[in-house]
């Protein structure tokens, strides 16, 4: 009798185990936030990342960082400038960058600045040293934008479309972004 009861109990526990495991699984956005967080305020990077990774962006967000010195906090967001999930025009790319700033500001209102940059991979020859003191770069920045907390999103969008205080690699923009905006 005892072995039947134990076997039944074990069977019930084993049947419920997948439900218990799935109930405890964290959301994918939080897993991505932890995996892609960087900086000396990783807790804030994770908070911002959790908000950012709650949706799929046309340009893949590869890293969210948060760095603080004293009372100053800067959030950084890196996106890949290749293999967009959906085609982007210049205006569409800027809309995404402004939305990323808005999302970061909502998640970390204490940040005085949000920096965004898009990078593309640099092909390297086999055997090239890519880490350590003799490392060769494996990516390069093709777009860069800094948004101070005091700048409105409307002003940021206007500025981000132009060349004032924004870095655009013209070759990348001409080849990676669709015409029409």
Secondary structure by P-SEA (a helix, b strand, c coil): caaaaaaaaaaaaaaaaaaaaaaacccaaaaaaaaaccccaaaaaaaaaaaaacccccccccbbbbbbcccbbbbbbbbbcccccccccaaaaaaaaaaaaaaaaaacccccbbbbbbbbbbbbccccccccccccccccccbbbbbcccccaaaaaaaaacccccccaaaaaaccccccc
